[in-house]
Amino acid sequence: MSKVRKADLRDAVRRLYEEGGAPVTHVRSRGIMPGSLLDVSGKKVAVRTAPDREFSLNRRTDGTLATISKVQEVAIIAPSVEDPGAADVYVFESKVIEAAFEQTVAAQRERYPGISDKAPVFISLDRPLRGSSEGSAPFSNQARLKKPAKIKRSWRKGNSQPTSAKGTPQQESMAQFRERVRFEFAELQGLPVTEVAVEFRILPPRAPDDDNK
């Protein structure tokens, strides 16, 4: 899969839960990225992205695991192994992620005794946890659920201009322009795209004397 914005990956997780028929709302909290914490039928779900099939866990200032202890599930989205153009969502019980964090931190301390308690914690989906016995299964096997996800890519600054089949530049349509503005505004304000609507209004021409008032 070519590079995808993390916001698009988080949005794919939200849509996957919605497609299952559950009411989904974004939970806003200080220091939480939009889309990283969901309420799914009253159940709190933390969303983590793994663009390289490896995800990170945040720590508090005292080195303990943040957020996960307050949720029931953790949904991790990563590029699909079978289909490079798709993604998979792995759903874990929060206690599984907490145990994985503790085991990884213990393995880090054993290998690097002087490591800071604030050092980031990374866990691979495709390899056994650090400190596991030889022959252990990949961590992704501990997921209680795995489902394919559809990625809806949003426009972002730096994207190449659309081209026709002949390779000539195409003019951006009004719908594409409106969608681009919507995503840019949402990102600027730190809001989920689903909570932003864009409307344009054409003002009547101003009389020449108005500029002199």
matplotlib code that plots the C-alpha trace (Angstrom):
import matplotlib.pyplot as plt

x = [0.0, 1.3, 1.6, -1.7, -2.5, -3.0, -6.2, -7.6, -6.6, -8.4, -11.5, -11.5, -11.8, -14.7, -16.5, -15.9, -17.6, -20.5, -20.9, -21.5, -24.6, -23.2, -23.6, -20.2, -19.1, -15.7, -14.5, -12.7, -10.0, -7.0, -4.0, -6.0, -5.8, -9.2, -10.4, -8.0, -10.8, -14.3, -17.5, -19.1, -22.5, -21.2, -17.9, -14.7, -12.3, -8.8, -7.6, -4.0, -2.4, 0.5, 1.6, 4.6, 2.6, 4.2, 2.3, 3.4, 1.9, 2.0, 3.3, 2.4, 5.1, 5.6, 6.3, 3.0, 0.7, -1.7, -5.3, -5.5, -6.5, -9.6, -11.0, -12.4, -11.0, -8.0, -8.4, -5.2, -5.2, -2.3, -1.6, -2.9, -0.3, -2.4, -3.6, -1.1, -4.0, -6.1, -5.8, -6.7, -8.1, -7.0, -9.2, -7.7, -9.0, -7.4, -5.9, -4.0, -2.4, -1.6, 0.1, 2.0, 3.2, 4.5, 6.3, 7.9, 9.0, 10.5, 12.4, 13.7, 14.9, 16.7, 18.5, 19.1, 19.3, 19.7, 16.8, 14.5, 11.0, 9.7, 11.3, 8.6, 7.2, 6.8, 5.1, 5.2, 2.1, 4.1, 6.7, 6.4, 6.6, 10.0, 10.9, 8.8, 10.0, 11.5, 8.8, 6.1, 3.4, 3.2, 1.5, -1.4, -2.5, -3.7, -6.3, -9.9, -11.0, -9.5, -11.4, -10.5, -11.0, -11.6, -9.4, -11.0, -8.0, -8.5, -6.8, -3.7, -1.2, 1.5, -0.7, -0.1, -2.6, -5.2, -4.4, -6.4, -5.8, -3.5, -1.5, -2.6, -3.6, -7.3, -8.9, -10.1, -13.9, -15.9, -16.8, -13.1, -12.3, -15.0, -13.8, -10.2, -11.2, -13.2, -10.3, -7.8, -10.1, -10.7, -7.0, -6.2, -8.8, -8.1, -11.6, -12.9, -13.8, -17.3, -17.9, -17.1, -19.3, -18.2, -20.5, -19.6, -21.6, -21.1, -21.4, -23.0, -20.6, -19.7, -20.4, -17.2, -18.0, -18.1, -14.3, -14.0, -16.3]
y = [0.0, 3.5, 5.9, 6.8, 9.5, 8.2, 10.2, 8.2, 4.9, 6.0, 7.0, 3.6, 2.0, 4.2, 3.3, -0.4, -0.2, 1.8, -0.8, -3.3, -1.3, 0.2, 3.8, 5.4, 8.8, 10.4, 10.8, 14.1, 14.4, 16.5, 15.2, 12.6, 12.8, 13.1, 9.6, 7.9, 7.2, 6.0, 5.2, 2.2, 1.5, 2.6, 0.7, 2.7, 1.7, 3.1, 3.3, 2.8, 2.9, 0.7, 2.0, -0.3, -3.1, -1.9, 0.3, 2.5, 2.8, 6.2, 6.6, 8.9, 11.1, 8.4, 5.8, 3.9, 3.0, 5.8, 5.6, 1.8, 1.1, 3.2, 1.4, -2.1, -2.7, -1.6, -1.5, -1.5, -0.9, -1.9, -2.5, -6.0, -8.7, -10.4, -7.3, -4.4, -2.1, -2.8, -2.8, -5.0, -4.1, -6.2, -5.9, -6.8, -6.8, -4.0, -6.4, -8.1, -4.8, -4.0, -7.3, -6.8, -3.4, -4.8, -7.6, -5.4, -2.8, -5.6, -6.9, -3.4, -2.9, -6.3, -5.5, -1.8, -1.3, 2.4, 3.1, 5.9, 5.2, 7.6, 5.6, 4.8, 1.3, -0.3, -3.6, -5.5, -7.3, -9.9, -10.9, -12.4, -10.0, -9.2, -11.6, -14.4, -17.9, -19.3, -20.4, -18.1, -16.9, -13.4, -10.9, -10.5, -14.0, -12.7, -10.5, -11.6, -10.4, -9.5, -7.7, -6.1, -2.4, 0.0, 3.1, 6.3, 8.6, 12.2, 15.0, 16.4, 19.1, 17.7, 15.2, 15.2, 16.9, 14.5, 13.5, 12.1, 8.8, 10.6, 12.0, 15.6, 17.6, 17.7, 20.7, 20.1, 19.9, 21.9, 18.7, 17.8, 21.4, 21.4, 18.0, 19.2, 22.3, 20.2, 17.8, 20.7, 22.6, 19.5, 18.8, 22.4, 22.5, 19.0, 17.8, 14.5, 15.1, 13.8, 16.9, 19.4, 20.7, 23.3, 25.7, 28.5, 31.7, 34.1, 37.7, 40.4, 42.8, 45.8, 49.3, 51.2, 53.8, 51.1, 50.9, 54.6, 54.4]
z = [0.0, -0.9, 1.9, 3.5, 6.1, 9.6, 9.7, 6.8, 8.6, 11.7, 9.7, 8.1, 11.5, 12.4, 9.2, 9.8, 13.2, 11.6, 8.9, 11.6, 12.6, 15.8, 16.7, 16.8, 18.2, 18.6, 22.2, 22.6, 25.3, 25.9, 24.1, 22.1, 18.3, 16.5, 15.8, 18.2, 20.8, 19.9, 21.7, 20.0, 21.6, 24.9, 24.6, 24.5, 21.7, 21.3, 17.7, 16.7, 13.3, 12.1, 8.7, 8.8, 10.6, 13.8, 16.3, 19.2, 22.7, 24.5, 28.1, 30.8, 32.4, 35.0, 32.3, 32.7, 29.8, 28.8, 27.6, 27.1, 30.7, 30.2, 27.2, 26.5, 23.1, 21.0, 17.2, 15.2, 11.5, 9.2, 5.5, 4.5, 4.0, 1.3, -0.6, -0.8, -1.8, 1.3, 5.1, 8.0, 11.4, 14.3, 17.4, 20.8, 24.3, 26.2, 28.8, 25.9, 24.9, 28.5, 29.0, 25.7, 26.9, 30.2, 28.6, 26.0, 28.6, 30.7, 27.7, 26.9, 30.5, 30.5, 27.3, 27.9, 31.7, 31.4, 29.1, 30.1, 31.4, 28.8, 25.8, 23.2, 23.0, 19.6, 19.0, 15.7, 14.5, 12.5, 15.1, 18.6, 21.5, 22.8, 25.6, 24.1, 24.0, 20.8, 18.3, 19.7, 17.3, 15.9, 18.2, 15.7, 16.5, 19.9, 18.2, 18.9, 15.5, 12.2, 9.4, 6.1, 5.9, 3.0, 2.8, 1.6, 0.8, 1.5, -0.5, 1.1, 0.2, -2.1, -3.9, -7.6, -9.8, -11.3, -14.9, -17.8, -19.4, -21.8, -19.0, -19.4, -16.3, -15.4, -13.8, -10.3, -10.1, -7.7, -5.7, -5.5, -4.4, -1.7, -0.4, -0.3, 1.7, 4.1, 4.9, 5.2, 7.6, 9.7, 9.9, 10.8, 13.6, 14.8, 14.1, 12.6, 8.9, 9.6, 11.8, 9.1, 6.3, 3.7, 2.0, -0.5, -0.9, -3.8, -2.7, -4.9, -6.6, -4.5, -5.8, -6.6, -3.9, -1.2, -1.3, -0.3, 2.7]

ax = plt.figure().add_subplot(projection="3d")
ax.plot(x, y, z, "-o")
ax.set_aspect("equal")
plt.show()
